[in-house]
Amino acid sequence: MTTAVAAPGHSYSPAQVTVLVDEHPHLGVECVLREPSIASSTHYRWRRAEREPCERVRRTWT
């Protein structure tokens, strides 16, 4: 298991945030994202975009 370290002021990609949250499910989304100052709603929006990509993204796949 890789442990991601949250550094304040660092810019995180959606993939990095997903890994960080997935590695610490026992802590909960809000707790894990508190240190890097990322709103839990942002995390949930990124997750939804993974499951349900927008029309523009779907068009680039074809």
C-alpha positions in Angstrom: 0.0 0.0 0.0 1.3 3.4 -1.0 0.8 6.2 1.5 0.1 9.6 0.0 1.1 12.6 2.1 -1.1 15.7 1.9 1.0 18.9 1.8 -0.9 22.2 2.4 -0.6 24.5 -0.6 0.1 21.7 -3.0 -2.1 21.3 -6.1 -3.6 17.8 -6.3 -5.0 16.2 -9.4 -8.4 14.4 -9.1 -6.5 11.0 -9.4 -4.2 11.9 -6.5 -7.2 12.9 -4.3 -9.0 9.7 -5.2 -6.0 7.6 -4.2 -5.6 9.5 -1.0 -9.2 9.0 0.0 -9.2 5.3 -1.1 -6.1 4.6 1.0 -7.7 5.9 4.2 -11.4 4.8 4.0 -11.6 4.4 7.8 -11.0 8.2 8.2 -13.7 9.4 6.0 -13.6 11.9 3.1 -13.9 15.1 5.1 -11.1 14.1 7.5 -8.7 13.1 4.7 -9.3 16.2 2.6 -9.1 18.7 5.5 -5.3 18.9 5.4 -4.9 19.7 1.7 -7.9 22.1 2.0 -10.1 20.3 -0.6 -13.8 20.4 -0.2 -15.5 17.0 0.0 -18.0 18.3 -2.6 -15.1 18.7 -5.0 -14.1 15.1 -4.4 -17.6 13.8 -4.9 -17.9 15.9 -8.2 -14.7 14.3 -9.5 -16.0 10.8 -8.6 -19.3 11.5 -10.4 -17.3 12.8 -13.5 -15.5 9.4 -13.5 -18.7 7.5 -13.5 -20.7 9.8 -15.7 -18.5 11.8 -18.0 -19.9 14.9 -19.7 -21.0 15.0 -23.3 -17.7 16.7 -24.4 -15.6 14.0 -22.9 -17.7 11.2 -24.3 -17.3 12.7 -27.8 -13.5 12.7 -27.5 -13.6 8.9 -26.8 -15.1 8.2 -30.2 
